Amino acid sequence: MNHRGTRVLRLDALARVEGEASLHLRLEGDTVAETRLRIYEPPRFFEAFLTGRGHTEPPDITARICGICPVAYQMSACLAIEDACGVTVDGPLADLRRLLYCGEWIESHTLHVYLLHAPDFLGRADIVELARDQRAAVERGLRLKQAGNAIVEQLGGRPIHPVNVRIGGFYRTPAPDELRPLAARLRQARDDALETVRWVAAFDFPDAVCDHDLFALRDPGRYAIDTGTPAVIAAGGNGRVPNEFPLPEFEQHVREGQVPHSTARTATLDGRRHLTGPLARYAINGRWLHPVAAEAARDAGLGDPLAGALCDNPFRSIVVRAVEVVQAIEEALRIIDGYERPPRPAVEVPPRQGVGFGATEAPRGLLYHRYTLSEDGVLTEARIIPPTAQNQTAIEADVRRAVQARLATAGPAVDDEELARLCERAIRNHDPCISCAAHFLDVTVERR
């Protein structure tokens, strides 16, 4: 609408993301003058909820932060508490945790690829409209998601907000015979996952390059999921060895701040804008992809991950996510094939005074927890830094760049509806879980 000479476009909500927020876009002629991603959902206060709780409680409480990636919150919480208490969980229990995490990667990435992101590339409003002419593809996606959910349900007790996870391990571990049906299902899912990579690789991708530092865990010898050391590839650092720093130094490098237009914190990495998530993981860990996943990546045009190739086009992140589904399936099959039931479902984690750190790779990127415990195991301080909060400034920059490129080719006469669709696509590239960060989307385009 027109108001006092300013042209404004409003979309009441952005579909196909988790959470609520708004985007304010101010244009001056053919120049993007201002981009603000405004997360207006009320703060969640989970860090405050955790203060005063016993050291066994964070896995169950933090799982409620997100219904899409509760395992990520549980695993990071467990690692931080165990670190504070001087306990390491390894062997079959650590393998089961990684298997559970693989289930979450499969279901979460598949949800994004098929239900949230693919409609953008295929000119469909949503998955329902897509199913009218690509029913087989949609059914393939649903099968894949069900395979991931089956893993989470088997190990976690239910597919959403698992209840079988505890510090030190699990309340109950499965017998090998209980995992065999999962293996049979995963072998079928592998075919669906490989076809998914081929499907999304054929999409039409706009030309784009992200110039953010890439930030992910690095776990030499295997693709980082549930463990690793923070590592950075500086913008333009194709082929360079990532710089690492110890996890206890995380908050010395990742500094949180507040902006007036958002209830969620933002973050910088050594004072610079950074991006965490699939593009960063692929750049830092690609050489350790399973051979089947690496071949799928090469065939999809992502270059050779074994040679250090990276993908710097955010619109192609959907391809990297599809490759990561293949990786998670292969990793899950490896764990199941070699699984032996541990003698006990959990190791003891007696409380002690200390500070503990935990970080894992949620589907959307690096998730960090820090807890301070009193001598009797009561939490006196909690800090959680989710990936979407870290990615906010990178998302704003990508939106600005995408709109500026469109204005450069079409001029200021490009209509607001097209710009709104472009903004939404640029945001969905990063699968933001806005609920975790505080959520999206009301779009305002202001022209002068």
C-alpha positions as CSV (number, residue, x, y, z in Angstrom):
1,M,0.0,0.0,0.0
2,N,1.0,3.6,-0.3
3,H,1.4,5.8,2.8
4,R,3.0,9.2,2.8
5,G,5.0,8.5,-0.3
6,T,6.4,5.2,1.0
7,R,5.5,2.0,-0.8
8,V,5.1,-0.9,1.7
9,L,4.4,-4.6,1.2
10,R,3.3,-6.8,4.1
11,L,3.0,-10.6,4.2
12,D,1.3,-11.7,7.4
13,A,3.3,-14.9,7.7
14,L,6.0,-16.8,6.0
15,A,5.1,-20.4,5.3
16,R,7.5,-23.3,5.5
17,V,9.8,-22.2,8.3
18,E,9.7,-23.0,12.0
19,G,8.7,-20.0,14.0
20,E,7.7,-16.4,13.6
21,A,9.5,-13.2,12.5
22,S,9.4,-10.4,10.1
23,L,11.7,-8.9,7.5
24,H,11.9,-5.2,6.9
25,L,13.4,-4.3,3.5
26,R,14.0,-0.6,2.6
27,L,14.8,0.2,-1.0
28,E,16.1,3.5,-2.3
29,G,15.7,3.4,-6.0
30,D,17.7,0.3,-7.2
31,T,19.7,0.0,-4.0
32,V,18.9,-2.1,-0.9
33,A,19.4,0.5,1.9
34,E,18.4,-1.7,4.9
35,T,17.6,-5.3,5.7
36,R,16.4,-6.2,9.1
37,L,15.4,-9.7,10.2
38,R,13.1,-9.1,13.1
39,I,12.5,-12.0,15.4
40,Y,9.6,-10.8,17.5
41,E,8.5,-13.9,19.3
42,P,8.8,-13.6,23.1
43,P,12.1,-14.8,24.6
44,R,12.0,-18.4,25.7
45,F,13.9,-18.1,29.0
46,F,15.2,-21.6,28.9
47,E,18.5,-20.6,30.4
48,A,16.6,-19.1,33.3
49,F,14.5,-22.2,33.6
50,L,17.6,-24.3,34.0
51,T,19.1,-22.2,36.8
52,G,18.5,-23.9,40.1
53,R,17.7,-27.3,38.6
54,G,19.6,-30.5,39.3
55,H,22.3,-31.7,37.0
56,T,20.2,-34.6,35.7
57,E,17.5,-32.4,34.3
58,P,18.9,-30.4,31.3
59,P,18.4,-33.2,28.7
60,D,14.7,-33.3,29.3
61,I,14.2,-29.6,29.7
62,T,16.3,-28.5,26.7
63,A,14.6,-31.0,24.4
64,R,11.5,-28.9,24.7
65,I,13.3,-26.0,23.0
66,C,12.5,-27.5,19.6
67,G,10.2,-30.3,18.4
68,I,12.2,-30.7,15.2
69,C,15.7,-31.2,16.7
70,P,15.2,-32.2,20.3
71,V,18.0,-34.7,20.1
72,A,20.6,-32.0,19.3
73,Y,19.6,-30.2,22.5
74,Q,19.7,-33.4,24.5
75,M,23.1,-34.4,23.2
76,S,24.7,-31.0,23.7
77,A,23.3,-30.8,27.2
78,C,24.5,-34.3,28.1
79,L,28.0,-33.5,26.9
80,A,28.2,-30.3,28.9
81,I,27.0,-31.9,32.1
82,E,29.2,-34.9,31.7
83,D,32.2,-32.5,31.0
84,A,31.5,-30.6,34.2
85,C,31.3,-33.9,36.2
86,G,34.5,-35.3,34.6
87,V,32.7,-38.2,32.9
88,T,33.2,-39.5,29.3
89,V,30.7,-41.7,27.6
90,D,32.2,-43.9,25.0
91,G,31.9,-47.3,23.3
92,P,28.5,-48.7,22.5
93,L,26.7,-46.0,24.4
94,A,28.4,-43.3,22.4
95,D,27.5,-45.2,19.2
96,L,23.8,-45.4,20.2
97,R,23.9,-41.6,20.8
98,R,25.3,-41.1,17.3
99,L,22.7,-43.4,15.9
100,L,19.9,-41.5,17.6
101,Y,21.4,-38.3,16.2
102,C,21.5,-39.8,12.7
103,G,17.8,-40.4,13.0
104,E,17.2,-36.8,13.7
105,W,19.3,-35.7,10.8
106,I,17.4,-37.9,8.4
107,E,13.9,-36.8,9.6
108,S,14.8,-33.1,9.9
109,H,16.7,-32.7,6.6
110,T,14.0,-34.6,4.8
111,L,11.3,-32.4,6.3
112,H,13.2,-29.3,5.0
113,V,14.1,-30.7,1.6
114,Y,10.6,-31.9,0.7
115,L,8.1,-30.0,2.7
116,L,9.7,-26.6,3.2
117,H,12.3,-26.0,0.5
118,A,11.6,-27.9,-2.7
119,P,8.3,-26.0,-3.5
120,D,10.4,-22.9,-3.9
121,F,12.4,-24.4,-6.8
122,L,9.4,-26.1,-8.4
123,G,7.0,-23.1,-8.4
124,R,4.5,-24.7,-5.9
125,A,2.9,-23.0,-2.9
126,D,3.4,-26.0,-0.6
127,I,3.8,-29.8,-0.4
128,V,0.1,-30.4,-1.0
129,E,0.2,-28.6,-4.3
130,L,3.5,-30.4,-5.2
131,A,1.9,-33.7,-4.5
132,R,-0.7,-33.2,-7.2
133,D,1.9,-33.6,-10.0
134,Q,4.8,-35.1,-8.2
135,R,3.1,-37.7,-6.0
136,A,6.0,-40.2,-6.2
137,A,8.5,-37.6,-5.0
138,V,6.4,-36.6,-2.1
139,E,5.8,-40.2,-1.1
140,R,9.6,-40.8,-1.3
141,G,10.1,-37.9,1.1
142,L,7.6,-39.2,3.5
143,R,9.2,-42.6,3.5
144,L,12.6,-41.1,4.3
145,K,11.2,-39.0,7.1
146,Q,9.5,-42.0,8.6
147,A,12.8,-43.9,8.5
148,G,14.4,-41.2,10.6
149,N,11.5,-41.0,13.0
150,A,11.7,-44.8,13.4
151,I,15.3,-44.5,14.7
152,V,14.4,-41.7,17.1
153,E,11.3,-43.6,18.4
154,Q,13.3,-46.9,18.8
155,L,16.1,-45.3,20.8
156,G,14.3,-42.3,22.3
157,G,11.0,-43.9,23.3
158,R,9.0,-41.6,21.0
159,P,9.6,-39.7,17.8
160,I,9.3,-36.2,19.3
161,H,10.9,-35.0,22.5
162,P,12.6,-38.4,23.3
163,V,12.2,-39.6,26.9
164,N,14.9,-42.4,27.0
165,V,17.9,-40.1,27.0
166,R,19.7,-39.3,30.2
167,I,23.1,-38.1,31.3
168,G,25.5,-41.0,31.1
169,G,23.6,-42.7,28.3
170,F,20.0,-44.1,28.2
171,Y,17.4,-45.4,30.6
172,R,17.2,-48.5,28.4
173,T,19.4,-49.8,25.5
174,P,18.0,-52.1,22.8
175,A,19.1,-55.6,22.1
176,P,20.7,-56.2,18.7
177,D,17.6,-58.0,17.4
178,E,15.6,-54.8,18.1
179,L,17.7,-52.8,15.7
180,R,17.7,-55.2,12.8
181,P,14.3,-54.0,11.5
182,L,15.8,-50.5,11.4
183,A,18.7,-51.7,9.3
184,A,16.3,-53.3,6.7
185,R,14.3,-50.1,6.6
186,L,17.4,-48.0,6.2
187,R,18.7,-50.0,3.3
188,Q,15.5,-49.2,1.5
189,A,15.8,-45.6,2.6
190,R,19.2,-45.4,1.1
191,D,17.8,-45.8,-2.4
192,D,15.3,-43.0,-1.6
193,A,18.0,-40.8,-0.3
194,L,20.2,-41.2,-3.4
195,E,17.2,-40.5,-5.6
196,T,16.6,-37.4,-3.5
197,V,20.1,-36.1,-4.2
198,R,19.6,-36.7,-8.0
199,W,16.2,-35.0,-7.8
200,V,17.3,-31.8,-6.0
201,A,20.5,-31.6,-8.1
202,A,18.4,-31.0,-11.2
203,F,16.7,-27.9,-9.7
204,D,17.3,-24.5,-11.3
205,F,19.7,-22.6,-8.9
206,P,20.2,-18.8,-9.0
207,D,23.8,-17.7,-9.1
208,A,24.9,-16.7,-5.7
209,V,27.9,-16.7,-3.5
210,C,28.1,-16.4,0.3
211,D,31.0,-14.5,1.7
212,H,30.7,-15.5,5.4
213,D,33.2,-17.4,7.5
214,L,32.2,-21.0,7.7
215,F,31.9,-22.5,11.2
216,A,31.4,-26.1,12.2
217,L,32.7,-28.8,14.4
218,R,35.6,-30.8,13.0
219,D,36.0,-34.5,13.9
220,P,39.0,-35.9,12.0
221,G,38.3,-39.3,10.5
222,R,34.6,-38.9,10.4
223,Y,31.9,-36.4,9.5
224,A,31.1,-34.3,12.5
225,I,27.7,-34.9,14.1
226,D,27.8,-35.5,17.8
227,T,31.5,-34.6,18.7
228,G,34.2,-32.4,17.4
229,T,36.3,-29.3,17.8
230,P,35.1,-25.8,16.6
231,A,36.8,-25.0,13.3
232,V,36.6,-22.0,10.9
233,I,37.3,-21.5,7.2
234,A,37.6,-17.8,6.6
235,A,35.6,-16.3,3.7
236,G,37.3,-17.0,0.4
237,G,39.4,-19.8,2.1
238,N,38.6,-22.5,-0.5
239,G,41.0,-25.4,0.1
240,R,42.6,-24.0,3.3
241,V,43.0,-26.1,6.4
242,P,40.4,-24.9,9.0
243,N,41.6,-23.0,12.0
244,E,40.5,-24.7,15.3
245,F,40.1,-23.6,18.9
246,P,39.3,-25.6,22.1
247,L,35.6,-25.7,23.0
248,P,36.1,-24.0,26.4
249,E,37.2,-21.0,24.4
250,F,34.0,-20.8,22.4
251,E,32.6,-17.7,24.0
252,Q,35.9,-15.9,23.6
253,H,35.4,-16.3,19.8
254,V,31.6,-16.3,19.4
255,R,30.3,-13.1,21.0
256,E,26.6,-12.6,21.4
257,G,24.9,-9.3,21.1
258,Q,21.4,-7.7,20.9
259,V,19.9,-5.7,18.1
260,P,16.9,-3.4,18.7
261,H,14.8,-5.1,16.0
262,S,15.0,-8.7,17.4
263,T,14.2,-10.5,20.6
264,A,16.8,-13.1,19.7
265,R,20.5,-12.6,20.2
266,T,22.9,-12.3,17.3
267,A,26.5,-13.5,17.2
268,T,29.8,-12.8,15.6
269,L,32.9,-15.0,15.3
270,D,36.0,-13.1,16.1
271,G,34.1,-9.9,15.2
272,R,33.1,-11.2,11.8
273,R,29.9,-12.5,10.2
274,H,29.8,-16.3,10.1
275,L,27.6,-19.1,8.9
276,T,27.0,-22.5,10.5
277,G,25.1,-25.5,9.1
278,P,25.4,-27.8,6.1
279,L,27.5,-25.5,3.8
280,A,30.0,-25.1,6.7
281,R,30.0,-28.8,7.6
282,Y,30.5,-29.9,4.0
283,A,33.5,-27.5,3.6
284,I,35.1,-28.6,6.9
285,N,34.3,-32.3,7.0
286,G,33.6,-33.2,3.4
287,R,36.7,-35.4,3.1
288,W,35.3,-37.8,5.7
289,L,32.0,-38.4,3.9
290,H,31.1,-42.1,3.5
291,P,32.2,-43.2,-0.1
292,V,28.5,-43.5,-1.1
293,A,27.7,-40.0,0.1
294,A,30.9,-38.6,-1.5
295,E,30.0,-40.1,-4.8
296,A,26.5,-38.7,-4.6
297,A,28.0,-35.3,-3.9
298,R,30.3,-35.5,-7.0
299,D,27.5,-36.6,-9.2
300,A,25.3,-33.8,-7.9
301,G,27.9,-31.2,-9.1
302,L,29.2,-30.3,-5.6
303,G,32.8,-31.0,-6.6
304,D,35.0,-33.6,-4.9
305,P,34.6,-33.4,-1.2
306,L,37.6,-35.7,-0.7
307,A,39.7,-32.9,-2.3
308,G,38.4,-30.2,-0.1
309,A,35.7,-28.8,-2.4
310,L,33.1,-26.5,-0.8
311,C,29.7,-25.2,-1.8
312,D,29.4,-21.4,-1.5
313,N,26.0,-21.0,-3.2
314,P,23.4,-20.9,-0.4
315,F,20.6,-21.8,-2.9
316,R,22.4,-25.2,-3.4
317,S,22.3,-25.9,0.4
318,I,19.3,-28.2,-0.4
319,V,21.7,-30.4,-2.3
320,V,24.2,-30.6,0.6
321,R,21.3,-31.5,3.0
322,A,20.3,-34.3,0.7
323,V,23.9,-35.6,0.7
324,E,23.9,-35.4,4.5
325,V,20.8,-37.6,4.5
326,V,22.8,-40.2,2.6
327,Q,25.7,-39.8,5.1
328,A,23.4,-40.3,8.1
329,I,21.9,-43.4,6.6
330,E,25.3,-45.0,5.9
331,E,26.5,-44.0,9.4
332,A,23.4,-45.5,11.0
333,L,23.8,-48.7,9.1
334,R,27.5,-48.9,10.1
335,I,26.5,-48.5,13.8
336,I,23.7,-51.1,13.7
337,D,25.8,-53.6,11.9
338,G,28.6,-53.5,14.5
339,Y,26.3,-53.0,17.6
340,E,26.7,-55.0,20.7
341,R,24.5,-54.3,23.7
342,P,26.5,-52.5,26.5
343,P,26.6,-54.1,29.9
344,R,24.6,-51.2,31.4
345,P,22.4,-48.5,29.9
346,A,24.3,-45.6,31.4
347,V,27.5,-44.7,33.3
348,E,27.2,-43.0,36.6
349,V,27.6,-39.2,36.5
350,P,28.0,-38.1,40.1
351,P,27.7,-34.3,40.7
352,R,30.6,-32.1,41.4
353,Q,31.4,-28.4,41.2
354,G,32.7,-27.3,37.9
355,V,32.0,-25.8,34.4
356,G,31.1,-28.0,31.5
357,F,31.0,-27.4,27.7
358,G,29.1,-29.4,25.1
359,A,28.7,-28.8,21.3
360,T,27.1,-30.9,18.6
361,E,26.0,-30.4,15.0
362,A,22.2,-29.8,14.9
363,P,20.7,-30.2,11.4
364,R,20.9,-26.4,11.1
365,G,24.4,-26.0,12.6
366,L,26.6,-25.9,15.6
367,L,24.7,-25.9,18.9
368,Y,26.7,-24.9,22.1
369,H,25.8,-25.4,25.8
370,R,27.7,-24.3,28.8
371,Y,26.7,-25.1,32.4
372,T,28.1,-24.2,35.8
373,L,27.4,-26.7,38.6
374,S,27.6,-26.3,42.4
375,E,29.2,-29.0,44.5
376,D,25.8,-30.7,45.0
377,G,25.1,-30.6,41.2
378,V,22.7,-27.6,41.1
379,L,23.0,-25.5,38.0
380,T,24.0,-21.9,38.9
381,E,24.4,-20.7,35.3
382,A,23.4,-21.9,31.8
383,R,24.3,-20.6,28.4
384,I,22.8,-22.0,25.1
385,I,23.8,-20.6,21.7
386,P,21.7,-22.1,18.9
387,P,22.7,-22.1,15.2
388,T,19.9,-19.9,13.9
389,A,20.9,-17.1,16.3
390,Q,24.4,-17.3,15.0
391,N,23.1,-17.3,11.4
392,Q,20.9,-14.2,11.6
393,T,23.4,-11.7,10.3
394,A,24.4,-14.0,7.5
395,I,20.8,-14.5,6.5
396,E,20.3,-10.7,6.4
397,A,23.3,-10.4,4.2
398,D,22.2,-13.1,1.9
399,V,18.7,-11.5,1.5
400,R,20.3,-8.2,0.8
401,R,22.6,-9.7,-1.8
402,A,19.8,-11.6,-3.5
403,V,17.6,-8.6,-3.8
404,Q,20.4,-6.3,-4.9
405,A,21.3,-8.8,-7.7
406,R,17.7,-8.9,-8.8
407,L,17.4,-5.1,-8.8
408,A,20.6,-4.9,-10.9
409,T,19.1,-7.0,-13.6
410,A,15.5,-5.9,-13.5
411,G,15.7,-2.4,-12.2
412,P,13.6,-0.8,-9.4
413,A,10.4,-1.5,-11.3
414,V,10.5,-5.2,-10.1
415,D,7.3,-5.8,-8.3
416,D,7.0,-6.3,-4.5
417,E,5.5,-9.8,-4.8
418,E,8.5,-11.1,-6.7
419,L,10.9,-9.5,-4.2
420,A,8.9,-11.0,-1.3
421,R,9.2,-14.5,-2.9
422,L,12.9,-14.0,-3.4
423,C,13.4,-12.9,0.2
424,E,11.6,-16.0,1.5
425,R,13.7,-18.3,-0.7
426,A,16.9,-16.7,0.5
427,I,15.8,-17.2,4.1
428,R,14.6,-20.7,3.6
429,N,18.1,-21.6,2.2
430,H,19.2,-21.8,5.8
431,D,16.2,-23.7,7.2
432,P,16.0,-21.3,10.1
433,C,14.5,-22.7,13.3
434,I,13.4,-19.3,14.6
435,S,11.8,-20.8,17.7
436,C,15.2,-22.1,18.8
437,A,16.7,-18.7,18.3
438,A,14.3,-16.8,20.7
439,H,10.8,-17.0,15.0
440,F,9.4,-15.9,10.8
441,L,7.8,-14.2,8.6
442,D,6.1,-10.9,7.9
443,V,7.8,-9.1,5.0
444,T,7.8,-5.3,4.7
445,V,9.3,-3.7,1.6
446,E,9.7,0.1,1.9
447,R,10.6,2.1,-1.3
448,R,11.8,5.6,-1.5
